Amino acid sequence: MAENIREIVLDMLMEEEKGEVYSHRLVFDVLTKYDYLTAQEKAFIKRVFEGTIERRIELDYRLNQVASVPVKKMKPLIRNLLRMSAYQIFYMDGVPDAAAVNEAVKLAQKRKFVSLKGFVNGVLRKLAAMGEAGFPSEEQEPKAFLSVAFSMPEWIVEHFLDLYDYEETKAFFAALLEVRPVTIRFAARLTEGEREALIQRWGEKGVKVSRHPYVKQAYYLENCDNIVYLPGFSEGKFTVQDASSMLAVAAAGIKAGDTVIDVCAAPGGKAMLAAEYAGAGGRVEARDITEGKIAKIAENIARMRLDNISVKVWDASVFDETAEESADVVLADVPCSGLGVMGKKRDIKYRQSKESLSELVALQKAIVRQAASYVKPGGILLYSTCTINPAENEGMADYIGKELGFSPESIEAYLPDMPEKETAKQGYIQLLPQRHNTDGFFFARLRKRNM
């Protein structure tokens, strides 16, 4: 790979470390900017950047074993240069160790750190020579082992060990590190023949297509460089959406002719699926807090050629009297800690804290109080999050039931034949990647009591 490819990754890591832009947005923006690069070069950028973030705790642990200066005390550029080079050494068999070391030394010099060339060279050569570094003992220090082996902050390790046993927690962390294919949903207007024709065209481009094991609408795409260039994308024949999101909308039980409000709709996947369920006689209003998010939703709606959705800029925590008791179904996919999608948004685990979880619960209550008021008597509130935190999930569903005049209702009839759905009768389910082949996701169906 050319030296500038690694420099692009280095600049991305420097930008991500500022904490102002999420990693998945950085990847999208950079690959769009450098769209003229080859597919191999773009794949290298994406893998090294995402892998370095995903394995940060482990990489720092390894570096601290051989460096004379602790990672946290290194200059930011040198720290990120060593991290990305260590990732190449340990996780990219196609990159010779010597190439990873030599290119790092060249980059240090190019970025005006000539005096630290020897340090960079020495640290990386020691790493390459030492092979697999010993992690903390799994038997004697299980929490430390999980933290290092799966690059999880210790407070998140403790959080999951409070919820699940050791083996389940370990399986969850391992599932997050697995390479997950892109999940898409075909537009409902497509015939079986049209779907098969698209799949055949994708196959000719080297894309591997497979179906989700139990969500019939969900398809996996692998070996896909940039989904926007696939045949059918610009014509709105399919959209990116995780199976968990599809299941949540299905559990809302939206019928033809229903009025639906999605209070936190960006990027629009749930609202668009709701529109397909509601049909030509139904209406869906997709809301979010900023013009930018609404513009993205509107772009997706136009691409998918749906004419029964409108969009509205609105803060979901603020009451809208024009919407009071107007909806048959309200979708409330609220802002959350995101602990269920750490495998896709790799920097989330470094941005959250125990304290931030409590702050989120307060915001979620503010949103569901307003969302509840938009539901007609006898209507449905579908509450969901992409996290695994009882206070944000079961606790919030309980709050909606006890404080806002709703009753939980079984979702068993709306779910396919799938693993471990025992809680469906109680009106909710916690999806886990290692059990359900989805994101970590929670949703609950609640019916508004006639007062």
Summary of the structure (lengths in Angstrom):
residues: 451
radius of gyration: 23.5
end to end distance: 66.9
largest distance: 74.5
contacts: 1477
relative contact order: 0.09
helix: 51%
strand: 14%
